[in-house]
C-alpha cells in the first residue's frame, strides 16, 4: 500500500511532467498595438497573432463589426487566436468610425491594413500571396467589399503607383450586408455613415455595395448568417452568392437555422466550415475542398 510520502512524490512528478509538456508546446506570439496607419484622428493599431514555427503562414485580416460606428478589434481576439491555432497569421484591426469619419474612410483603412500586412510579411511570417479576410456584420461587409473591389477602385489620395496590392485571396463574411443600392431614395438610417440618403449620395451607396463590383476574378467567398437575422436579413448574402455564382466565382452560403444576428457569430459549425473553406483556398498544399451545393436561395 503506497505511503503518504510516495503519493506526494507521484503528485509532484506528475506536476513536473505536465509543466514540461506545457513548456514543450510552442505558444502563439501576440504583438499588441502595432501601428499600421496614421490618420488625422490618430494612429490606427492592429494586434498580430503569429503561429509557432518558421512560416510563412497565410495571413488573415480580422475585422470587427459594430455598425461602422462602434466596436473594437478586441472583440474578435478569440477568433484571431483560433485562426493562429489553425496556422494563420491573424491581424485584428481598429478602423475609423462613423459619424466622425464617413465612408469611404473605413474601406481605406482596411486596404491600408492589407498593404501593411504585405509590406511586413517577413516580420509577421505572412505569405503575401495568400491573404484572406474574416469579418462579421459591418466587418463582414468590409471584407466582402475588399474582396470585390479592384485594386485601383476607391484608392485613397497620395498612394504611390507601386503600392502593394489590396486584393484578398479568400473572403469569410458573416452577417454581412452586401448591397445598399436597392434602398429607397429617402432612406436615412445609414446617413450617419454614408453621409446622406441614397438620393443625396447615390455614389456612396453604390460604392459601398460589394455586389456592385462583382467580377469573374473575385476571390472565393464564404458567407454565413442566421436565418432569423432581423438586423441584416439573410436575403442580402444569399443574393450576393447568387450573383457571385453567375459570375463564376467559387462561393458558399451557410444558413444557420433558428439563430439571429448576434448568435450566428458563435455558431461552431459555421466557423468550422469557415476554417475548412479558408484552408482549401489559402493553403497551397491543402486538399481541394469537395464541391457543395450552395444555399443561395
C-alpha atoms as one frame of an Amber mdcrd trajectory, in Angstrom:
protein
   0.000   0.000   0.000   1.584   3.338  -1.062   2.655   5.631   1.763   1.675
   9.276   2.064   5.245  10.248   1.071   5.092   8.123  -2.084   1.756   9.673
  -3.039   3.268  13.116  -2.616   6.258  12.200  -4.783   3.995  10.846  -7.502
   1.895  14.035  -7.435   4.999  16.202  -7.687   6.324  14.078 -10.571   3.023
  14.418 -12.456   3.068  18.183 -11.989   6.658  18.372 -13.259   5.826  16.249
 -16.300   2.780  18.404 -17.042   4.934  21.515 -16.797   7.484  20.027 -19.199
   4.706  19.173 -21.663   3.303  22.687 -21.449   6.740  24.201 -21.911   7.406
  21.981 -24.921   4.267  23.199 -26.718   5.147  26.352 -28.676   2.998  29.335
 -27.860   1.255  31.698 -30.242   3.075  35.024 -30.352   0.805  38.036 -29.863
   2.043  41.503 -30.809  -0.289  44.154 -29.428  -0.946  47.722 -30.593   1.079
  47.675 -33.799   0.530  50.915 -35.725  -0.462  50.132 -39.308  -1.535  53.613
 -40.492  -1.584  57.197 -39.325  -4.654  59.399 -39.805  -5.638  62.916 -38.722
  -7.689  61.217 -35.995  -4.590  59.399 -34.696  -2.786  56.100 -35.118  -4.655
  53.031 -36.345  -3.465  49.944 -34.499  -3.532  46.204 -35.021  -2.914  43.125
 -32.906  -0.973  40.363 -34.649  -1.310  36.663 -33.749   1.572  34.572 -35.142
   1.575  30.760 -35.039   4.622  28.895 -33.756   7.035  27.764 -36.457   9.094
  29.252 -39.236   6.267  30.096 -41.632   5.450  31.703 -43.870   1.793  31.305
 -42.986  -1.264  32.502 -44.884  -2.477  35.817 -43.492  -5.968  36.528 -42.184
  -7.224  40.080 -41.722  -9.898  40.091 -38.992 -12.384  42.993 -38.984 -14.853
  43.704 -36.178 -18.467  44.770 -36.532 -20.458  47.461 -34.778 -22.468  49.209
 -37.476 -19.390  51.094 -38.763 -19.683  53.333 -35.681 -18.740  51.124 -32.737
 -16.833  48.043 -31.664 -13.130  47.368 -31.318 -10.515  44.937 -32.546 -10.515
  43.245 -29.113 -13.998  41.837 -29.830 -12.578  39.279 -32.276  -9.339  38.484
 -30.427 -10.520  34.975 -29.597 -11.333  34.314 -33.257  -7.936  35.698 -34.319
  -6.331  33.349 -31.782  -8.251  30.436 -33.288  -7.005  31.356 -36.747  -3.449
  31.344 -35.382  -4.106  27.886 -33.902  -5.169  26.823 -37.406  -1.893  28.041
 -38.915  -2.697  31.627 -39.962  -1.023  34.871 -39.008  -4.162  36.722 -37.939
  -4.335  40.512 -37.758  -7.179  42.259 -35.931  -7.518  45.961 -36.713  -9.069
  49.157 -35.476 -10.503  51.434 -38.146 -12.064  54.894 -38.239 -15.675  55.004
 -37.125 -18.724  56.992 -38.179 -20.091  59.581 -37.797 -16.731  61.259 -37.188
 -15.369  59.504 -40.268 -17.807  58.652 -43.033 -17.423  56.283 -45.971 -15.022
  55.555 -47.650 -12.750  56.032 -44.596 -13.441  52.505 -43.328 -12.526  50.735
 -46.557  -9.445  52.949 -46.963  -8.302  51.750 -43.535  -8.932  48.093 -44.375
  -6.980  48.473 -47.617  -4.145  50.118 -45.688  -4.093  47.123 -43.341  -3.735
  44.678 -46.243  -0.886  46.737 -47.717   0.767  46.823 -44.284   0.477  43.041
 -43.965   2.182  42.584 -47.330   4.870  45.186 -46.584   5.657  43.472 -43.254
   5.152  39.921 -44.497   8.615  38.725 -43.445   8.361  40.272 -39.982   4.986
  38.653 -39.290   5.734  35.376 -41.151   2.963  36.030 -43.688   2.801  34.540
 -47.171   1.921  37.742 -49.085   0.414  35.741 -51.950  -2.165  34.144 -49.655
  -4.086  36.659 -47.548  -7.734  36.271 -46.616 -10.224  38.352 -44.697 -12.687
  37.447 -41.945 -15.333  39.829 -40.672 -18.721  39.850 -39.028 -21.644  42.253
 -39.529 -20.084  45.594 -40.573 -16.767  43.737 -40.629 -18.317  41.115 -42.903
 -19.414  43.885 -45.224 -15.903  45.374 -45.274 -14.166  42.082 -46.114 -16.743
  41.394 -48.834 -16.092  44.857 -50.261 -12.345  44.253 -50.078 -12.927  41.030
 -51.976 -14.774  42.596 -54.890 -13.070  45.999 -55.198 -10.473  46.218 -57.989
  -7.059  47.371 -56.769  -7.337  50.925 -58.061 -11.019  51.472 -57.284 -11.728
  53.796 -54.327  -7.982  54.292 -53.922  -7.126  56.957 -51.350  -5.153  60.002
 -52.437  -1.381  60.115 -52.155  -0.626  56.433 -52.620   2.341  55.600 -54.869
   1.646  53.679 -58.060   3.724  50.761 -56.805   1.815  50.380 -53.508   1.242
  46.730 -52.528  -1.954  45.105 -53.740  -5.034  45.185 -51.528  -6.643  42.174
 -53.172  -7.616  39.263 -50.957  -7.352  35.609 -51.949 -10.292  34.467 -49.827
 -13.241  36.107 -48.041 -15.102  34.809 -44.974 -18.071  37.060 -44.183 -20.705
  36.597 -41.504 -23.949  38.557 -41.132 -22.844  40.801 -43.979 -24.963  43.434
 -45.751 -23.913  43.220 -49.388 -25.940  45.701 -51.438 -27.246  49.149 -50.485
 -28.343  50.135 -53.995 -31.968  48.891 -53.663 -32.679  51.136 -50.656 -35.458
  53.724 -51.231 -34.127  57.209 -52.121 -35.158  58.850 -48.840 -33.818  56.122
 -46.551 -31.914  57.831 -43.745 -30.860  55.147 -41.251 -27.367  54.875 -42.830
 -26.893  58.610 -43.368 -24.547  58.820 -40.353 -22.106  56.535 -42.214 -22.823
  57.184 -45.914 -23.054  60.970 -45.439 -26.643  61.308 -46.592 -29.602  59.461
 -48.080 -29.427  57.468 -51.335 -30.991  60.476 -53.071 -28.284  62.776 -51.707
 -25.269  60.488 -52.008 -26.051  57.783 -54.593 -22.348  57.251 -55.325 -21.678
  56.321 -51.692 -24.470  53.735 -51.609 -23.204  52.327 -54.896 -19.516  52.313
 -53.941 -20.207  50.797 -50.519 -22.007  47.817 -52.106 -19.853  44.699 -52.569
 -22.412  43.424 -55.092 -21.742  46.471 -57.275 -18.191  45.330 -58.064 -18.613
  41.582 -58.628 -16.425  40.229 -61.418 -15.122  36.846 -62.502 -11.696  37.441
 -60.935 -13.034  37.899 -57.401 -11.600  35.599 -54.718 -13.537  32.622 -53.348
 -16.104  33.767 -50.796 -17.850  32.058 -47.889 -20.889  33.633 -46.228 -22.736
  32.596 -43.088 -25.833  34.109 -41.491 -28.655  33.271 -39.134 -31.947  32.564
 -40.854 -33.699  34.659 -38.190 -31.363  37.654 -38.534 -33.551  40.758 -38.063
 -30.651  43.224 -38.404 -29.108  42.028 -41.666 -31.673  39.854 -43.472 -30.168
  36.667 -44.837 -31.589  37.607 -48.239 -28.662  40.025 -48.682 -25.791  37.488
 -48.585 -27.956  34.929 -50.378 -28.408  37.325 -53.297 -24.660  38.032 -53.207
 -23.952  34.320 -53.516 -26.286  34.046 -56.498 -24.542  36.939 -58.250 -21.099
  35.526 -57.498 -22.145  32.120 -58.805 -23.428  33.703 -62.016 -20.039  35.418
 -62.404 -18.220  32.098 -61.954 -16.731  32.908 -58.531 -16.380  29.967 -56.100
 -18.658  30.682 -53.159 -20.686  29.060 -50.404 -23.575  30.129 -48.190 -24.131
  28.609 -44.761 -27.562  29.366 -43.314 -27.990  28.766 -39.571 -31.484  27.747
 -38.523 -33.269  29.410 -35.587 -30.441  31.890 -34.999 -30.410  35.692 -35.062
 -27.716  38.233 -35.894 -25.522  38.205 -32.794 -25.677  34.476 -32.069 -24.583
  33.452 -35.577 -21.033  34.620 -34.873 -20.717  31.935 -32.217 -22.073  29.039
 -34.254 -19.459  26.281 -34.078 -20.413  24.585 -37.347 -20.342  27.875 -39.289
 -16.836  28.608 -38.005 -15.562  25.109 -38.728 -16.802  25.443 -42.297 -15.095
  28.843 -42.488 -11.766  27.301 -41.444 -12.183  24.493 -43.973 -13.048  26.947
 -46.753 -10.034  29.107 -45.924  -7.701  26.102 -45.776  -8.821  24.963 -49.212
  -8.092  28.328 -50.806  -5.225  29.789 -48.787  -3.028  26.797 -48.044  -1.382
  25.746 -51.330  -0.800  22.160 -50.176  -4.282  21.657 -48.747  -6.530  19.080
 -50.345  -9.228  20.524 -52.584 -12.498  21.142 -50.765 -15.276  18.996 -52.242
 -17.898  20.979 -54.100 -21.064  21.619 -52.109 -24.420  22.870 -53.224 -24.582
  26.495 -52.129 -27.600  27.623 -50.148 -28.156  30.722 -52.229 -31.931  30.720
 -52.283
